[in-house]
Amino acid sequence: MKYFKTIENSDFHKALKKNEQQNKDWDTMIDFVSEILGEPELKDIYMSPKLRVDVSLLKDENKKLFKQNGEVKLSNKAGKVLNAAYEGKLKELGLDDYMDIRTILFAYGFLRNSRSQKQNQFQNDDWIVYFESNAPWTEREYANQLEEITEEEFYEARLSLAKED
């Protein structure tokens, strides 16, 4: 096993911190969708560039605006108007380029990609991610994003984080 941690202010680290802020902004987005649909009980939407909701939670008149999979129908005028409002609010809040953590890990090559690979990770409050992995990452792949650390440093960081909780 090898041990790594995120290099502070690397592109990977900045993407994680941006994700943290964007996650907070999704609450505003949920309130916005709830308000324009007149669905005060709507407390969750799928965090994506396309409007997607849990259709089972909607009033009957709003269910007509969505496909069974929860995606807004663009085949009617009301759906197009709703989608345009959603996309405008996404852009206003800076969520039009949102990537979830799994996508960020994949984009930077730090997602386990085989059943034989083992990977354990955690992060501290500053979004420094610590990895324990047997993935065949080469130094070239992680050099600007991660720094290799010792097993002792990995477990000290984990212990420190556990003490904070």
C-alpha atoms as an extended CHARMM CRD file, in Angstrom:
* protein
*
       165  EXT
         1         1  MET       CA              0.0000000000        0.0000000000        0.0000000000  PROA      1               0.0000000000
         2         2  LYS       CA              1.0480000000        3.5660000000       -0.6380000000  PROA      2               0.0000000000
         3         3  TYR       CA             -0.0800000000        6.6600000000        1.2200000000  PROA      3               0.0000000000
         4         4  PHE       CA             -0.7810000000       10.1090000000       -0.1870000000  PROA      4               0.0000000000
         5         5  LYS       CA             -2.2980000000       13.4180000000        0.7340000000  PROA      5               0.0000000000
         6         6  THR       CA             -3.6070000000       16.2840000000       -1.3480000000  PROA      6               0.0000000000
         7         7  ILE       CA             -1.1770000000       19.0840000000       -2.1060000000  PROA      7               0.0000000000
         8         8  GLU       CA             -2.7670000000       22.2510000000       -0.7770000000  PROA      8               0.0000000000
         9         9  ASN       CA             -3.8520000000       24.6590000000       -3.5460000000  PROA      9               0.0000000000
        10        10  SER       CA             -3.3210000000       22.0530000000       -6.2750000000  PROA      10              0.0000000000
        11        11  ASP       CA             -5.9930000000       21.9110000000       -8.9790000000  PROA      11              0.0000000000
        12        12  PHE       CA             -7.4290000000       18.7980000000       -7.2920000000  PROA      12              0.0000000000
        13        13  HSD       CA             -7.6060000000       20.5750000000       -3.9270000000  PROA      13              0.0000000000
        14        14  LYS       CA             -9.2210000000       23.6570000000       -5.5020000000  PROA      14              0.0000000000
        15        15  ALA       CA            -11.8350000000       21.4470000000       -7.2010000000  PROA      15              0.0000000000
        16        16  LEU       CA            -12.6970000000       19.8340000000       -3.8500000000  PROA      16              0.0000000000
        17        17  LYS       CA            -13.0240000000       23.2090000000       -2.1250000000  PROA      17              0.0000000000
        18        18  LYS       CA            -15.1750000000       24.5190000000       -4.9760000000  PROA      18              0.0000000000
        19        19  ASN       CA            -17.4040000000       21.4610000000       -4.5960000000  PROA      19              0.0000000000
        20        20  GLU       CA            -17.8130000000       22.2290000000       -0.8900000000  PROA      20              0.0000000000
        21        21  GLN       CA            -19.0670000000       25.7490000000       -1.6630000000  PROA      21              0.0000000000
        22        22  GLN       CA            -21.2750000000       24.5640000000       -4.4990000000  PROA      22              0.0000000000
        23        23  ASN       CA            -22.9060000000       21.9730000000       -2.2230000000  PROA      23              0.0000000000
        24        24  LYS       CA            -23.9730000000       24.8030000000        0.0810000000  PROA      24              0.0000000000
        25        25  ASP       CA            -25.4550000000       26.6810000000       -2.8890000000  PROA      25              0.0000000000
        26        26  TRP       CA            -27.6410000000       23.6840000000       -3.7900000000  PROA      26              0.0000000000
        27        27  ASP       CA            -29.8770000000       24.5080000000       -0.8080000000  PROA      27              0.0000000000
        28        28  THR       CA            -30.7280000000       27.7870000000       -2.5460000000  PROA      28              0.0000000000
        29        29  MET       CA            -31.3800000000       25.8650000000       -5.7570000000  PROA      29              0.0000000000
        30        30  ILE       CA            -33.7440000000       23.4450000000       -3.9870000000  PROA      30              0.0000000000
        31        31  ASP       CA            -35.6860000000       26.3720000000       -2.5030000000  PROA      31              0.0000000000
        32        32  PHE       CA            -35.8740000000       27.9820000000       -5.9540000000  PROA      32              0.0000000000
        33        33  VAL       CA            -37.2800000000       24.8450000000       -7.6350000000  PROA      33              0.0000000000
        34        34  SER       CA            -39.6740000000       24.2970000000       -4.7410000000  PROA      34              0.0000000000
        35        35  GLU       CA            -40.9470000000       27.8650000000       -5.0880000000  PROA      35              0.0000000000
        36        36  ILE       CA            -41.4260000000       27.9030000000       -8.8780000000  PROA      36              0.0000000000
        37        37  LEU       CA            -43.2530000000       24.5640000000       -8.7530000000  PROA      37              0.0000000000
        38        38  GLY       CA            -45.3330000000       25.5860000000       -5.7350000000  PROA      38              0.0000000000
        39        39  GLU       CA            -44.1170000000       22.4700000000       -3.9300000000  PROA      39              0.0000000000
        40        40  PRO       CA            -43.1770000000       23.5270000000       -0.3780000000  PROA      40              0.0000000000
        41        41  GLU       CA            -42.4900000000       19.9040000000        0.5930000000  PROA      41              0.0000000000
        42        42  LEU       CA            -39.8440000000       19.4840000000       -2.1230000000  PROA      42              0.0000000000
        43        43  LYS       CA            -36.6210000000       19.1790000000       -0.1440000000  PROA      43              0.0000000000
        44        44  ASP       CA            -34.3250000000       17.4990000000       -2.6260000000  PROA      44              0.0000000000
        45        45  ILE       CA            -33.4060000000       17.6420000000       -6.2990000000  PROA      45              0.0000000000
        46        46  TYR       CA            -30.7660000000       15.7200000000       -8.1820000000  PROA      46              0.0000000000
        47        47  MET       CA            -27.6350000000       17.8430000000       -8.2920000000  PROA      47              0.0000000000
        48        48  SER       CA            -27.0670000000       18.0380000000      -12.0350000000  PROA      48              0.0000000000
        49        49  PRO       CA            -27.0910000000       20.4590000000      -14.9610000000  PROA      49              0.0000000000
        50        50  LYS       CA            -30.4930000000       19.0100000000      -15.9480000000  PROA      50              0.0000000000
        51        51  LEU       CA            -33.4750000000       19.4990000000      -13.6780000000  PROA      51              0.0000000000
        52        52  ARG       CA            -34.3740000000       16.1580000000      -12.1350000000  PROA      52              0.0000000000
        53        53  VAL       CA            -36.6580000000       15.5560000000       -9.1530000000  PROA      53              0.0000000000
        54        54  ASP       CA            -38.3310000000       12.6800000000       -7.3270000000  PROA      54              0.0000000000
        55        55  VAL       CA            -41.6290000000       12.6460000000       -9.2320000000  PROA      55              0.0000000000
        56        56  SER       CA            -43.4200000000       10.6720000000       -6.5070000000  PROA      56              0.0000000000
        57        57  LEU       CA            -43.2210000000       13.7180000000       -4.2190000000  PROA      57              0.0000000000
        58        58  LEU       CA            -44.9080000000       16.1030000000       -6.6780000000  PROA      58              0.0000000000
        59        59  LYS       CA            -48.5140000000       17.2220000000       -6.9980000000  PROA      59              0.0000000000
        60        60  ASP       CA            -50.3740000000       15.6740000000       -9.9270000000  PROA      60              0.0000000000
        61        61  GLU       CA            -50.2870000000       18.8630000000      -12.0280000000  PROA      61              0.0000000000
        62        62  ASN       CA            -46.4830000000       19.0580000000      -11.6840000000  PROA      62              0.0000000000
        63        63  LYS       CA            -45.9510000000       15.3790000000      -12.4670000000  PROA      63              0.0000000000
        64        64  LYS       CA            -46.9950000000       16.1840000000      -16.0490000000  PROA      64              0.0000000000
        65        65  LEU       CA            -43.8710000000       18.3540000000      -16.4110000000  PROA      65              0.0000000000
        66        66  PHE       CA            -41.4870000000       15.4570000000      -15.7450000000  PROA      66              0.0000000000
        67        67  LYS       CA            -40.6250000000       12.0920000000      -17.2420000000  PROA      67              0.0000000000
        68        68  GLN       CA            -40.8950000000        9.0000000000      -15.0350000000  PROA      68              0.0000000000
        69        69  ASN       CA            -37.1440000000        9.1480000000      -14.3760000000  PROA      69              0.0000000000
        70        70  GLY       CA            -37.5920000000       12.6400000000      -12.8900000000  PROA      70              0.0000000000
        71        71  GLU       CA            -36.0810000000       14.6140000000      -15.7660000000  PROA      71              0.0000000000
        72        72  VAL       CA            -37.9950000000       17.6980000000      -16.9240000000  PROA      72              0.0000000000
        73        73  LYS       CA            -39.8870000000       17.2140000000      -20.1990000000  PROA      73              0.0000000000
        74        74  LEU       CA            -38.6220000000       19.5410000000      -22.9020000000  PROA      74              0.0000000000
        75        75  SER       CA            -41.3600000000       18.5230000000      -25.3240000000  PROA      75              0.0000000000
        76        76  ASN       CA            -43.8460000000       21.0710000000      -23.9860000000  PROA      76              0.0000000000
        77        77  LYS       CA            -43.7370000000       24.8270000000      -23.4640000000  PROA      77              0.0000000000
        78        78  ALA       CA            -44.1130000000       24.6950000000      -19.6610000000  PROA      78              0.0000000000
        79        79  GLY       CA            -41.2230000000       22.2430000000      -19.3940000000  PROA      79              0.0000000000
        80        80  LYS       CA            -39.0220000000       24.4280000000      -21.5760000000  PROA      80              0.0000000000
        81        81  VAL       CA            -39.8280000000       27.5200000000      -19.4780000000  PROA      81              0.0000000000
        82        82  LEU       CA            -39.1240000000       25.6150000000      -16.2550000000  PROA      82              0.0000000000
        83        83  ASN       CA            -35.8540000000       24.2660000000      -17.6160000000  PROA      83              0.0000000000
        84        84  ALA       CA            -34.7540000000       27.7280000000      -18.8050000000  PROA      84              0.0000000000
        85        85  ALA       CA            -35.4500000000       29.1780000000      -15.3430000000  PROA      85              0.0000000000
        86        86  TYR       CA            -33.5150000000       26.2980000000      -13.7570000000  PROA      86              0.0000000000
        87        87  GLU       CA            -30.5230000000       26.7590000000      -16.0660000000  PROA      87              0.0000000000
        88        88  GLY       CA            -30.5480000000       30.5260000000      -15.4530000000  PROA      88              0.0000000000
        89        89  LYS       CA            -30.4930000000       30.0340000000      -11.6850000000  PROA      89              0.0000000000
        90        90  LEU       CA            -27.7160000000       27.4310000000      -12.0220000000  PROA      90              0.0000000000
        91        91  LYS       CA            -25.6110000000       29.9460000000      -13.9260000000  PROA      91              0.0000000000
        92        92  GLU       CA            -26.4220000000       32.7380000000      -11.4350000000  PROA      92              0.0000000000
        93        93  LEU       CA            -25.2890000000       30.5750000000       -8.5030000000  PROA      93              0.0000000000
        94        94  GLY       CA            -22.2280000000       29.2480000000      -10.3330000000  PROA      94              0.0000000000
        95        95  LEU       CA            -23.5500000000       25.6880000000      -10.3520000000  PROA      95              0.0000000000
        96        96  ASP       CA            -23.5930000000       25.2020000000      -14.1190000000  PROA      96              0.0000000000
        97        97  ASP       CA            -20.2090000000       23.4490000000      -13.9290000000  PROA      97              0.0000000000
        98        98  TYR       CA            -20.9840000000       21.3980000000      -10.7950000000  PROA      98              0.0000000000
        99        99  MET       CA            -19.1040000000       18.1240000000      -10.3270000000  PROA      99              0.0000000000
       100       100  ASP       CA            -19.7470000000       15.7610000000       -7.4340000000  PROA      100             0.0000000000
       101       101  ILE       CA            -16.8540000000       14.2800000000       -5.4440000000  PROA      101             0.0000000000
       102       102  ARG       CA            -16.9200000000       10.9890000000       -7.3400000000  PROA      102             0.0000000000
       103       103  THR       CA            -16.6500000000       12.8400000000      -10.6600000000  PROA      103             0.0000000000
       104       104  ILE       CA            -13.7660000000       14.9510000000       -9.3320000000  PROA      104             0.0000000000
       105       105  LEU       CA            -11.9290000000       11.8270000000       -8.1650000000  PROA      105             0.0000000000
       106       106  PHE       CA            -12.4830000000       10.2570000000      -11.5880000000  PROA      106             0.0000000000
       107       107  ALA       CA            -11.4050000000       13.3940000000      -13.4760000000  PROA      107             0.0000000000
       108       108  TYR       CA             -8.0940000000       13.4980000000      -11.6050000000  PROA      108             0.0000000000
       109       109  GLY       CA             -7.5390000000        9.7320000000      -11.8560000000  PROA      109             0.0000000000
       110       110  PHE       CA             -7.9670000000        8.9720000000       -8.1550000000  PROA      110             0.0000000000
       111       111  LEU       CA            -10.9940000000        6.7100000000       -8.3560000000  PROA      111             0.0000000000
       112       112  ARG       CA            -10.5470000000        3.0050000000       -7.8210000000  PROA      112             0.0000000000
       113       113  ASN       CA            -11.0320000000        1.3560000000      -11.1970000000  PROA      113             0.0000000000
       114       114  SER       CA            -10.6830000000       -2.3510000000      -10.4830000000  PROA      114             0.0000000000
       115       115  ARG       CA            -11.9830000000       -4.7850000000       -7.8840000000  PROA      115             0.0000000000
       116       116  SER       CA             -8.4190000000       -5.7810000000       -7.1010000000  PROA      116             0.0000000000
       117       117  GLN       CA             -7.5480000000       -2.2240000000       -6.1190000000  PROA      117             0.0000000000
       118       118  LYS       CA             -8.0660000000       -1.1870000000       -2.5440000000  PROA      118             0.0000000000
       119       119  GLN       CA             -8.5080000000        2.4130000000       -1.6090000000  PROA      119             0.0000000000
       120       120  ASN       CA             -9.2940000000        4.0790000000        1.6690000000  PROA      120             0.0000000000
       121       121  GLN       CA             -9.6310000000        7.8220000000        1.9500000000  PROA      121             0.0000000000
       122       122  PHE       CA            -10.7470000000       10.5570000000        4.2960000000  PROA      122             0.0000000000
       123       123  GLN       CA            -10.4470000000       14.3150000000        4.3580000000  PROA      123             0.0000000000
       124       124  ASN       CA            -10.0010000000       16.9490000000        7.0130000000  PROA      124             0.0000000000
       125       125  ASP       CA            -11.9240000000       20.2200000000        7.3400000000  PROA      125             0.0000000000
       126       126  ASP       CA             -9.5490000000       21.9390000000        4.8990000000  PROA      126             0.0000000000
       127       127  TRP       CA            -10.3300000000       19.3500000000        2.2000000000  PROA      127             0.0000000000
       128       128  ILE       CA             -6.9220000000       17.7690000000        2.3780000000  PROA      128             0.0000000000
       129       129  VAL       CA             -7.6960000000       14.2190000000        1.2630000000  PROA      129             0.0000000000
       130       130  TYR       CA             -5.5900000000       11.3590000000        2.5950000000  PROA      130             0.0000000000
       131       131  PHE       CA             -5.4000000000        8.1640000000        0.5210000000  PROA      131             0.0000000000
       132       132  GLU       CA             -4.3210000000        4.6430000000        1.3620000000  PROA      132             0.0000000000
       133       133  SER       CA             -4.2190000000        2.8090000000       -1.9510000000  PROA      133             0.0000000000
       134       134  ASN       CA             -2.6640000000        0.0110000000       -3.9250000000  PROA      134             0.0000000000
       135       135  ALA       CA             -3.6890000000        1.6870000000       -7.1960000000  PROA      135             0.0000000000
       136       136  PRO       CA             -0.8810000000        1.7290000000       -9.7460000000  PROA      136             0.0000000000
       137       137  TRP       CA             -0.6360000000        5.5200000000       -9.8270000000  PROA      137             0.0000000000
       138       138  THR       CA              2.6210000000        6.6630000000      -11.3000000000  PROA      138             0.0000000000
       139       139  GLU       CA              4.4320000000        9.6770000000       -9.9760000000  PROA      139             0.0000000000
       140       140  ARG       CA              3.6950000000       11.4340000000      -13.2540000000  PROA      140             0.0000000000
       141       141  GLU       CA             -0.0600000000       11.0020000000      -12.6870000000  PROA      141             0.0000000000
       142       142  TYR       CA             -0.1880000000       12.4160000000       -9.1770000000  PROA      142             0.0000000000
       143       143  ALA       CA              2.9400000000       14.5840000000       -8.8810000000  PROA      143             0.0000000000
       144       144  ASN       CA              1.1400000000       17.9270000000       -9.1060000000  PROA      144             0.0000000000
       145       145  GLN       CA             -1.9110000000       16.8760000000       -7.0700000000  PROA      145             0.0000000000
       146       146  LEU       CA             -0.7580000000       14.4900000000       -4.3320000000  PROA      146             0.0000000000
       147       147  GLU       CA              2.3260000000       14.0150000000       -2.2580000000  PROA      147             0.0000000000
       148       148  GLU       CA              3.3930000000       10.6300000000       -1.0110000000  PROA      148             0.0000000000
       149       149  ILE       CA              3.4270000000       10.3190000000        2.7920000000  PROA      149             0.0000000000
       150       150  THR       CA              4.3510000000        7.5810000000        5.2290000000  PROA      150             0.0000000000
       151       151  GLU       CA              1.9230000000        5.1000000000        6.7340000000  PROA      151             0.0000000000
       152       152  GLU       CA              2.5890000000        6.7340000000       10.0990000000  PROA      152             0.0000000000
       153       153  GLU       CA              1.6230000000       10.1970000000        8.7720000000  PROA      153             0.0000000000
       154       154  PHE       CA             -1.5800000000        8.7330000000        7.3010000000  PROA      154             0.0000000000
       155       155  TYR       CA             -2.6650000000        7.1810000000       10.6000000000  PROA      155             0.0000000000
       156       156  GLU       CA             -1.6060000000       10.2270000000       12.6340000000  PROA      156             0.0000000000
       157       157  ALA       CA             -3.8530000000       12.3930000000       10.4410000000  PROA      157             0.0000000000
       158       158  ARG       CA             -6.7140000000        9.9130000000       10.8640000000  PROA      158             0.0000000000
       159       159  LEU       CA             -6.2360000000        9.8380000000       14.6400000000  PROA      159             0.0000000000
       160       160  SER       CA             -6.1090000000       13.6360000000       14.7790000000  PROA      160             0.0000000000
       161       161  LEU       CA             -9.3580000000       13.8590000000       12.8420000000  PROA      161             0.0000000000
       162       162  ALA       CA            -11.0140000000       11.2790000000       15.1140000000  PROA      162             0.0000000000
       163       163  LYS       CA            -10.0130000000       13.3020000000       18.1970000000  PROA      163             0.0000000000
       164       164  GLU       CA            -11.6750000000       16.4190000000       16.7110000000  PROA      164             0.0000000000
       165       165  ASP       CA            -14.9930000000       14.5870000000       16.3860000000  PROA      165             0.0000000000
